[in-house]
Amino acid sequence: MKRFTLLMAAIICLATSALAQVSENQTLSNTLWKQGIARCAHYTAYAKGFAKRSDEMVARFPQGYTLDDLNDVYGNQGQKWEKIYNEFKKEEDKAGSIADLKDLVSAQIWKLVEPDFNAFITDHPDMMKDLPAQPEEKQAEGENANEEQQTAQEESAPAVADGAKTSLPSCPVNLPLWLSILGALLGLWALLTALSNRGKVKEMQRAFARELERTNANLQEFSTDTADRIKALSIRMTGKPSYADDLAVADEAPAEEEPEIVEEEVEPAEDVAEEPAEDAVEAVAGEPAEEGAEGADEDIDVEEPVEAAAEEEEVMNLFMSKPDENDDFTRVSNDYEPGNSIYVLTSFDGKRGEFEVIDKPEVHRYALMMPAENLIRACSGNAIQIPSGTRIVTDRPGEAEFIDGKWHVVVKAIIHYEN
């Protein structure tokens, strides 16, 4: 957008410059031509050091002045003015354009003539017509000069007529100035538009980037969650025991071993109970039953701590580092290792378990340094690749399975950030 606007501004400037150049070559009317000749003569005399100021000339000749008017003003200057007068008098009766006027004087003098001439045209738009007739006294003074030029005019009349036929239509001499001003304004407008659009485009790019990043995060979360569910479903369909089934088997295992433990421990209890049974003939009949009941209670009390100890030994907490590209935890330890441990896994059978991010500030700082490597492969959540807090909260533990000697991520944990 910026380049297109600048290109249009350049084209407009070139077009207006070309129009201005064409208008400078258009033939002026007879009245304007004489006004231009008079101003060229006036500023030539001004450069010689004996001309009057332009404001004095405007006050004296409000409707403009010709070369004969200047002769009345500077006629007392002698040969200095006479030379200038004769030089421009030769050009007064010729037809020409602004470019022709410019060629009659030097570049320094034209810098003075051009603004004065344009201001005159702006103040006197009716000068496209011939000027009013001069007073009779001034006409009489110029008759002699006109008679001298009459012959030359008659000789050059055919050539002037031929040139007038092929020349372009006359136009106001200030048209190039207005076209240049218009081109400059259009170029300035194009530049300002480009600068303002540049800020808007950058803001739109930033907003689009944020929206795209948010959309990518949501898509990634959806894809990872779907992949985890598909992986878990695939594992269940292949016949491998689920995490719930493993827990059920672990709970039933001690119940099957109870009869064996009871039988082994009851046998010595029966041997011990034989002696009281023989003495029961001589003793009271209720005493052995009481001793047997006490022995049974003792056996039950022994079994309870054995079962509790077995359950305590089955619970296993492992501290693990980040997963690799295959979703396998790279480093597993029984103890917490600062700088390495990020997750803690709890397992009851050593085959499957649940893991979550360790709730320690130093672990959160370490994990958030590179969330793409430390968290993305084992966790999912809303835009977790962009840290928006200093604390990691596990909303739902993940699931891992011990396969080929490695703990493999089956279902990712769901986390979010807090300050």
N, C-alpha and C positions, 0 to 999 in steps of 0.2 A: 504494500500500500504506500509506503514512504517513497520507494523508488518511482512508482507510477506517478505520484503527485509531483515530485521533483522534475520528472521528465516532462510532464505537462507544462510546468512553469517555464522550463527552458524553451519548449516549443512556442509558447505564447510570447516570450521575450523576443525570440528570433523573428516571429511573424510581425510583431509590432515594429521592430527595427527595420524590417524589409519594407513595410508600409511607409515608415517615416522616410526611408531613403528614396522611395518612388515619388513621394509628395514633394521632396526637395527639387526634383527634376521637372516638376510641372510648371508651365509658363504662367507668369503673373499677369494680372491686368495692367493696363497702361498707367493707371493711377498709382497702384502699388509699386510698380517698377520705378516710377519717378521718385516716390517717397524713399525707396531703398537706395537709389542713387544719391539723393540728397543727404541721407544719413551716412553713407560711406564717405562722402566729401566732408561732411561736418566733423566726423571723428578722425579723418586724415588730418584736417586742420588742427584738431585737438591734440593729435600726436605731435604736431609741429610746435605747439605751445602758444597759439594765438586764438584758439576758438573759445566760445563762451560755454558755460555749463549747460548740461542738457535740461535742467529745470528752468533756466532762463529762456531757452529756446521753446520749451513747451508753453511757458507763460506768454511768450510773444506770438507764437503761432499755434494756437490750440487746435486748429483743424489740420495741422501738419504743415510742412514747408517743402519747397522744391529747391532745385539748384539755383534758380533765379532769385529766390528769397534770400538764400545764403549770400549771393553776390551783393545784395543791398547791405547785408550786415558786415561782410568781410572785404568789401571793395576797397576800403582804405588801407588794406594791408600790403598793397603793391604787388610785386612779382610773386611773393610767396603764395598768395591766394590765387593770382591769375594762372599760375601753373596748375594748381589743383583744379581750378574751375574748367580750364580747357581740357584737362585730362578726362574729367567725368562728363563734360558736356558732349563729348563724342559718343558716350554710351547711353545718354539719357533717352534718345529717340529710338533705341533698339528695344526689341522685346526679349525678355529673358526670364530666368527662374531664380530661385534662392541660391542654387548652386552657382549660377553665373555671377550674382552679386558677391558671393563669397570669394570668387576668383579675382575680383577687382581690387581687393585689399589684402593686407597681410593677415596672418593668423591672429596677431595681437590686436589689431584694429577690429577684426571680425568679432572677437569676444566682447567688444563694446557695442558694436552695431547690432548683433543678433538679439540680445534682450530688449534693447530699445525699440527695435523694429517689431518684435512680437508683442510688446506692450502696446504699441500704437495700434496694431491690428485688433487687439483685444478690446481696446477702448473705443475704436471706431469701426464697428463691423460694417457700416455702410460705405466704407472706402472701396468696396468692390466696384462701386460706380465711380465715374469721373468726379473729380473735385469741382466745387463751384468755380465760376469764372473769376479771374483775378480783377481787382479794380482797374479802371481805365488807365490810370497813371502808370501802374506796374506793367500793364499790357503794352503800353507805348514804349516803355523802356526795353521790353523784350522783343519788340517787333524786328529790330535789326538782326538780333541773333537768330530769330526764327527764319527770316528770309535767307540767311546764310546757310541754314540747315535744310531749307526746302528742297534744294537741288539734290542734296544727298538722300533725302527721304524718298524723292521720286525714283531715284536710281535703285534704292534698296527695297522699294515697296513690293516688287514682284517676289523677291526672295523671302521677305517677311510673310507675304501672303501664303507662299508655298509651305513655309515652316508652320504657320498657324493651322493649316489644314491637317498636318500630320501630328501636331502636338496634342497632348492629353487635355481634357477639360480642366479649366482653372479651378483651384480650390483655395480655401483660406490658408494663409501662410502659417497659421498657428496649429494646423492639423498635426504635423509631426510632433509638436510638443505635447499635444493632448494624447496622441497615441503612445508616446513614450511614457507619459505619466500613467496611462491605463495599464501598459505592460508592467511597469514597476509595481503598481498596486496589486495586479494579479499575481505576480511573482511573490510578493510579500505574503499575500493571502495563502498561496500554495505552501510556502515555507512554514507559516504558522500552523496550517492544517496538518502538515506532516509532523511537526513537533508535538502537537496535541495528540495526534493519533498514535504516536510512538508510545506515549505513556499508557494510553488505553490498551494498546496491543500487548504491552508487557503485563499489565494487570490481568488481562484475559488469559495470557499464557500461564501466569502463576495460578490463577483460579482453576484452569483446566488441568494443570499438573497436580494440584491438590486433589481435585475430584478423581482424576485418573489413578492416583496413588491410593485413595480410599477404596475405589472400585476394585483395584488389584488386590488389596488386602482382604476385602470381603470374598472375592473369588478364591483366593488362596486358602482362606479359612474354610470355605465351603468344600473345596477340593480335598484338603487334608482330612477334614471330618468324614467326607464320603469315602476316601481311601481307607481310613481307619475302620469304618464300619464294614466295608467290603472285605478287608483283610480278616477282621474278626469273624465275619460270616463264612469266609472261605475256610478258616481254621476249624470252625464248628462243623462244616459240611464234610471235611475230610476225615472226621471221626476222632479227632483229638479231643481229650476231655476239656471241658470249659473250666473256668476258674471256680464257678459255683460247685461243679461236680467234684473238683479236687478237694474243696473244703469239706464236702459231704463225706468223701472217702476218709479224709484225715480224722473226722469226728467219729466215724464208725470203727476205725482200727483199734482203739483201746477196748471197745466193748467186746470184740471177738477174743481178745487175749485174757479177759477177766476169768473165764472158767478155768483156764490153765493155771493162772496164778492162785486161784482159790483152792484148786485140787492139790497143788504142791504144798500149800501152807496148811491145809486142813489135815493132811495125813499125820504130821507130828502132833497135831492137836488131839487126834483120836487116840494115838498111842499114849499120850499123857493122860487122856481121859479114861483109859482102861483101869488104871489103878484106883481111881476114885470109884469106878463102877463095881470092882470087887469089894471094896469097903462099904458099898452102898447096902449090902445085905445086913451088915451089922449096924449101919448108921440109919439115920432117918431118911426116908425115901425122897424127900424134896430137896436135899442138899446137893446131889449131883446135878440135878436139872439147873440149879442156880449157878453152879460153877460152869456148866456147859454154856449157859447164856452169857456169862461174863467172858468166856473164851471167844464166843462168836462176836461179841462186841469188840474185843481186842483185835480180832482179824479184820473187821470192817475199818477200824481206825488205822490200821497199817496200810490198807489199800488206797485210801484217799490221798495221802501225800505222794504215793507212787504215781497216780494218775496226774496230779497237778504238776509234778516234776517233768513228766513226759510231755505235757502240753507246753510247758515253758521252754523246753528244749526245741520244739518244732517252730516257734516264732523266730524269724531271722530278719535283721535290719542290715541292709547293705548301703554303702555310700558310693555313688557313681558320678563319673564325669560326664561330659557331653557325648551324644551319640555320633557315630561316623556317618559316611554317606550311605551305608547299608542299614541305618537305624539300629546299630548295635552299640551299646554303651562301651566306650573305649577303656575305661578304667574303673574297676570295682574293688572296694576295700571294706573291711569290717569296721574300720574306724574313720571318723571324719578327718579329711585332709584339707587344710586351708589352701586355697588357690587351685584345687583340683575338684573337690567334691561340690556338686551342684544339686544332685537329686538324692533322695533317700527312698529306698525300696523296701517294702515290708512283704515277706513271704512266709507262708505256713507250711509249705511242702518242698520248697527249693525248686519248683518247676514254674510256677506262675506267681505273680505278685503285683501289688499296686505301688506306684511311685509318685512323688510330688516334689516340688522345689523346696529345698531346705530353707526354713524360715530364720535366716540370719542376715543381718545388714551387710556383712562383708561378702556373703554369697550373692546377694542381690546386686551389689556394686560390680562384682566380677562378671556376673552373667549379663548385665545390661551394657557392659563395655562392647560386646559383640553379640547382640541378640540373634543375628542371623545364623551364627555358628553354635551358640550355646543353648538356644531355646527353640528355634523353628523346627528342628527335627524331632523334638520330643513333646512340644506343646503347640497348642493352637489358641486363638483368641482374636479379639477385634483389634486389628492393626498392631500386632505385637512386635513387628519388625521395626516399629518406630517407638522408642521409649518415651512414654508420656508421664512417667512417675519414677519414684526412687525405691518402691517396694513392690515385690511380686507376690500376688495372692493366688493360691491354687483353688479354683472353683470346683473342679472335679479331678480326682486322681487319674493318672494314666495307668495302663496295664502293660506288663512286659512278660515275656516267656523265655525260659532258659532253653536255647536251641543250639546244638553243636558247641557247647561250652561257652556260649555268650548269652547275655541278657538282651533280647530283641524287643524293640518297641512294637506292640500290637495295636494299642489304642493310645492316642496322644492325650496328655493332660490338658485341661482347659484352664487358662490363667488370665489375669488382668492386672493392670498397674494401678498403684495408688501412691500418693505423696505422704 
